[in-house]
Amino acid sequence: MESREEILKEIEELKHRRNAIILAHNYQIGEIQDIADLVGDSLELSRKAAATDADTIVFCGVLFMAETAAILSPEKNVLLPDLKAGCPLADMISRETLKMLREDHPQAPVVTYVNSSAEVKAESDICCTSANAVKVVNSLPQEKIIFVPDRNLGHWVARSTDKELILWEGFCPTHEVLRKEDVLKVKKAHPQAKFVAHPECLEEVLDLADQVASTSGILSFARETSAKELIIGTENGMLYRLRKENPDKKFYPASEKMVCPNMKYHTLEKVRDSLKEMVHLIKVPEEIRAEAYESINRMLELKVGSKD
Ligand code: 13P
């Protein structure tokens, strides 16, 4: 069996040979975050995917993220090291259902969270991420807007806009598992700690938060706050980067149950194999890609996000 060092060396050599970059979402395991060229939230990763001149992108995230990279850069090889890395939230709405929703509200434009399939993006007017959802919604002239597929993010956005949102009943099972009681229990154990939550959490959880933010927003809050202890209400992969970047602060998961199994499929061996064998190549049929591109690009052209 090869050592970790040997695998890392192979990855480096293959990256060079393939002119490849490795993008990793903030929820990836620590080992993957450590070898990535960029670790970030969905918005940062899509911006990087659009801007890189690498020939190959190894995407350590879930399928919709790799699809987004393939939509933005059809001439590049976008590789997902483990094909099992899907997203249950993205699978909660289909293009057909969205078409029906549109028929019910013909005047309302569709804002689609990037956690969605390429086909659903193709049926949408503009995409958003959790970092820019409010700004994307407010950028539209219409007063009534269809917002899919995450109902929790939708409720959160509805609080910060005067627009009327028509929501879809999708949710992220990893975030929805967190309940008010879990947070209160951890708060009681750490009364000095500030609580930061991702907007995919339930409203009853967000009501308890000192800050609601995307994964990168959580990182900047942790960096900037004077608090020395933080309770984190999102997928627990976040804790690795938070602890690495803030060795003087303490981080507690809001619940040990907040683990996304899909995000954990990628390993160093699979990254190495994906570069060696050029698997699993993510391609979006051109007709769908071209339409989905418009929705993602409209979002990117707005140039709004957590760092604005
Ligand atoms: P971020 O854009 O905040 O990284 O969220 C991605 C995600 O999939 C949350 O579950």
Residues whose N, C-alpha, C, O or C-beta is under 5 A from the ligand:
A	BS01	13P	G40 D41 S42 L43 T129 S130 S214 T215 S216
